[in-house]
Amino acid sequence: MIADKKIWTWQGSLQDHVRFLVNLPFFFVAPLVLPPKAVETVHLSVNSINKCPFCTGLHCEIGRIAGLKDASTVNECAKLVSEEENNEFGIYSQYGASFGKYNGRGEVVDELYNSIANDKGSLIARSVQGLAFFLMWGSLSGNTLVSFYRGTLRGNMKEGSNLLFEVIFALYYSVLFAVITAVSKLLSFFPSGVPSIVNIVLGLVLALTASLWIIPYSILGLILTPFLLKKDQYDPLGGEYEAMV
């Protein structure tokens, strides 16, 4: 249900885009240092919590192309059906699901991050974290658009939202998510288990394309964040803010 999904308020979206901007470089690094299956395990596991339909369509296809045995199951409940995949990538599915559940914050998320860093190295851990932040951006953006088109436009605006923000957000991001939908359809014609270079290129193109929208929004967030008040306001990525000056 739309009412159950995390969406942004205008203040939260601006402040969170600043966080995404800080972590964006590691999304470019991730396809170069992680196997394609690991990349999509993180994406799908975060989305198993946030349930963004755009992310489901795109990353189930990319996960299938990468060779995951059952990308849909990872997207549904962060479970790897193959014992071999679970042994190799299980820590990534745990981290992704926890990141989505706890909005990237807290003891559980930190412990899993440290486990990855200790076992795989700090670059791998930061890259996994960057992937999780990127999927958090995608899922919250997608769910905010869905809330507008399937809720607000039908006279059922989510409590706590703002009509002007939703309209501006939809005008800004709808083109990008229309492209994501089209790409998802196109990828359905690709075979499974393609060479890794295909997933690497897909990952880098996805990061570059999304950056064209993320960076300007983040710059606006950098400018306005010091003047925002967020006392007792729902924050998708955790924490409550007093005045930021």
C-alpha positions as CSV (number, residue, x, y, z in Angstrom):
1,M,0.0,0.0,0.0
2,I,1.2,3.5,-0.8
3,A,0.4,4.8,2.7
4,D,2.8,2.2,4.2
5,K,5.8,3.3,2.1
6,K,8.5,5.7,3.0
7,I,8.4,8.9,1.0
8,W,10.1,12.3,1.3
9,T,9.0,15.6,2.6
10,W,10.7,18.6,1.0
11,Q,13.0,19.2,3.9
12,G,14.0,15.6,4.2
13,S,14.6,15.3,0.4
14,L,17.0,18.2,0.4
15,Q,19.0,17.1,3.4
16,D,19.1,13.5,2.3
17,H,20.3,14.4,-1.2
18,V,23.4,16.0,0.5
19,R,24.1,12.6,2.1
20,F,23.7,10.9,-1.3
21,L,26.1,13.3,-2.9
22,V,28.7,12.5,-0.3
23,N,28.3,8.8,-1.0
24,L,27.8,9.0,-4.8
25,P,31.5,8.5,-5.7
26,F,31.4,5.0,-4.2
27,F,28.6,4.1,-6.4
28,F,30.9,4.6,-9.4
29,V,33.6,2.6,-7.7
30,A,31.3,-0.3,-6.7
31,P,30.9,-1.9,-10.2
32,L,34.7,-1.9,-10.5
33,V,35.5,-3.6,-7.2
34,L,32.5,-5.9,-6.6
35,P,31.2,-8.8,-8.6
36,P,27.9,-8.0,-10.4
37,K,26.0,-10.5,-8.3
38,A,27.2,-8.7,-5.1
39,V,26.2,-5.3,-6.5
40,E,22.6,-6.4,-7.3
41,T,22.3,-8.3,-4.0
42,V,22.8,-5.0,-2.1
43,H,20.4,-3.2,-4.4
44,L,17.6,-5.8,-4.2
45,S,18.0,-6.3,-0.5
46,V,17.5,-2.6,0.3
47,N,14.5,-2.7,-2.0
48,S,13.1,-5.7,-0.1
49,I,12.3,-3.2,2.6
50,N,11.3,-0.1,0.6
51,K,9.4,-1.9,-2.2
52,C,9.9,0.7,-4.9
53,P,8.2,-0.6,-8.1
54,F,10.7,1.3,-10.3
55,C,13.7,-0.3,-8.5
56,T,12.0,-3.7,-8.6
57,G,11.6,-3.5,-12.4
58,L,15.2,-2.3,-13.0
59,H,17.2,-4.3,-10.5
60,C,15.4,-7.6,-10.9
61,E,16.3,-7.5,-14.5
62,I,19.9,-6.4,-13.9
63,G,20.2,-9.1,-11.2
64,R,18.9,-11.7,-13.6
65,I,21.4,-10.5,-16.2
66,A,24.2,-10.7,-13.6
67,G,23.3,-14.4,-13.1
68,L,21.5,-14.3,-9.7
69,K,19.6,-17.6,-9.4
70,D,16.4,-15.8,-8.3
71,A,16.6,-12.0,-8.2
72,S,12.9,-11.7,-7.5
73,T,13.3,-13.6,-4.2
74,V,16.1,-11.3,-3.1
75,N,13.9,-8.3,-4.0
76,E,11.0,-9.8,-2.0
77,C,12.7,-10.9,1.2
78,A,16.5,-10.4,0.8
79,K,17.1,-14.2,0.6
80,L,19.6,-15.8,-1.7
81,V,18.1,-19.1,-2.9
82,S,21.5,-20.6,-3.9
83,E,23.7,-22.0,-1.1
84,E,26.7,-21.0,-3.1
85,E,25.5,-17.4,-3.6
86,N,24.4,-17.2,0.1
87,N,27.8,-18.2,1.3
88,E,29.5,-15.7,-1.0
89,F,27.1,-12.8,-0.9
90,G,24.9,-13.4,2.2
91,I,26.6,-10.6,4.2
92,Y,25.6,-8.2,1.5
93,S,22.0,-9.2,1.6
94,Q,22.0,-8.9,5.4
95,Y,23.5,-5.4,5.2
96,G,21.2,-4.2,2.5
97,A,18.1,-5.4,4.3
98,S,19.3,-3.8,7.6
99,F,20.2,-0.6,5.8
100,G,16.7,-0.3,4.4
101,K,15.0,-1.3,7.6
102,Y,17.0,1.1,9.9
103,N,17.5,3.8,7.3
104,G,21.2,3.4,7.1
105,R,21.7,4.0,10.8
106,G,22.2,2.2,14.1
107,E,24.1,-0.6,15.8
108,V,22.9,-3.4,13.5
109,V,23.9,-1.6,10.3
110,D,27.2,-0.6,11.8
111,E,28.1,-4.1,12.9
112,L,27.4,-5.5,9.5
113,Y,29.4,-2.7,7.9
114,N,32.3,-3.5,10.2
115,S,32.0,-7.2,9.3
116,I,32.3,-6.4,5.6
117,A,35.2,-4.1,6.3
118,N,37.1,-6.7,8.4
119,D,36.4,-9.5,5.9
120,K,36.6,-7.7,2.5
121,G,38.4,-4.5,3.2
122,S,37.4,-0.8,3.7
123,L,37.1,0.0,0.0
124,I,34.6,-2.9,-0.5
125,A,32.7,-1.8,2.6
126,R,32.4,1.8,1.5
127,S,31.4,0.7,-1.9
128,V,28.6,-1.5,-0.5
129,Q,27.5,1.4,1.7
130,G,27.5,3.6,-1.4
131,L,25.3,1.1,-3.3
132,A,22.9,1.1,-0.3
133,F,22.6,4.9,-0.2
134,F,22.1,4.9,-4.0
135,L,19.2,2.4,-3.8
136,M,17.8,4.4,-0.9
137,W,17.7,7.4,-3.1
138,G,16.1,5.5,-5.9
139,S,13.5,3.8,-3.8
140,L,12.5,6.9,-1.9
141,S,12.3,9.0,-5.1
142,G,10.3,6.3,-6.8
143,N,7.9,5.9,-3.9
144,T,7.4,9.7,-3.7
145,L,6.5,9.7,-7.4
146,V,4.1,6.8,-6.9
147,S,2.5,8.5,-3.9
148,F,1.9,11.6,-6.1
149,Y,0.6,9.8,-9.2
150,R,-1.4,7.1,-7.5
151,G,-2.4,8.9,-4.3
152,T,-2.3,12.7,-4.5
153,L,-3.7,13.0,-8.0
154,R,-6.6,10.8,-6.9
155,G,-7.4,12.9,-3.9
156,N,-5.6,10.7,-1.4
157,M,-2.5,12.7,-0.4
158,K,-0.3,11.0,2.2
159,E,-0.5,12.6,5.6
160,G,2.4,15.0,6.3
161,S,3.1,15.6,2.6
162,N,3.0,18.9,0.7
163,L,1.2,19.4,-2.6
164,L,3.6,22.0,-3.9
165,F,6.7,19.8,-3.1
166,E,5.1,16.8,-4.7
167,V,4.3,18.7,-7.9
168,I,7.8,20.1,-8.2
169,F,9.4,16.8,-7.3
170,A,7.3,15.0,-10.0
171,L,8.2,17.7,-12.6
172,Y,11.9,17.3,-11.8
173,Y,12.2,13.5,-11.5
174,S,9.4,12.0,-13.7
175,V,11.5,12.0,-16.9
176,L,14.3,10.1,-15.2
177,F,12.0,7.5,-13.9
178,A,10.3,7.2,-17.2
179,V,13.7,6.4,-18.7
180,I,14.3,3.8,-15.9
181,T,11.0,2.1,-16.8
182,A,11.9,2.0,-20.5
183,V,15.4,0.6,-19.7
184,S,13.8,-2.1,-17.5
185,K,11.6,-3.2,-20.4
186,L,14.6,-3.2,-22.7
187,L,16.7,-5.3,-20.3
188,S,14.0,-8.0,-20.2
189,F,15.3,-9.0,-23.7
190,F,18.9,-9.6,-22.4
191,P,19.9,-13.1,-21.6
192,S,21.0,-14.2,-18.1
193,G,24.6,-14.6,-17.1
194,V,26.2,-12.2,-19.5
195,P,29.9,-11.3,-19.2
196,S,30.7,-9.1,-16.2
197,I,31.7,-6.2,-18.4
198,V,28.0,-5.8,-19.4
199,N,27.0,-5.3,-15.8
200,I,29.9,-3.0,-15.2
201,V,28.9,-0.8,-18.1
202,L,25.3,-0.8,-17.0
203,G,26.3,0.2,-13.5
204,L,28.4,3.1,-14.6
205,V,25.9,4.3,-17.1
206,L,23.2,4.1,-14.4
207,A,25.3,6.1,-12.0
208,L,26.2,8.7,-14.5
209,T,22.6,9.2,-15.7
210,A,21.2,9.5,-12.2
211,S,23.9,11.9,-11.3
212,L,22.6,14.4,-13.8
213,W,19.5,14.7,-11.6
214,I,21.1,14.0,-8.1
215,I,23.9,16.6,-8.3
216,P,21.8,19.7,-9.0
217,Y,19.2,18.7,-6.4
218,S,22.1,18.1,-3.9
219,I,23.6,21.5,-4.6
220,L,20.3,23.1,-3.8
221,G,20.3,21.0,-0.6
222,L,23.7,22.2,0.3
223,I,22.6,25.8,-0.1
224,L,19.3,25.5,1.9
225,T,20.1,22.8,4.5
226,P,21.7,25.3,7.0
227,F,18.4,27.2,7.1
228,L,16.1,24.2,7.5
229,L,14.3,23.2,10.7
230,K,13.5,19.5,11.2
231,K,12.4,19.2,14.8
232,D,10.2,16.1,15.4
233,Q,9.9,15.5,11.6
234,Y,10.1,12.1,10.0
235,D,13.5,11.6,8.4
236,P,13.8,8.6,6.1
237,L,17.5,8.2,6.8
238,G,17.3,8.5,10.5
239,G,17.8,11.1,13.2
240,E,15.9,14.2,14.3
241,Y,17.2,17.7,13.6
242,E,16.9,20.8,15.6
243,A,17.9,24.0,13.9
244,M,20.9,23.6,11.6
245,V,22.8,26.8,11.5
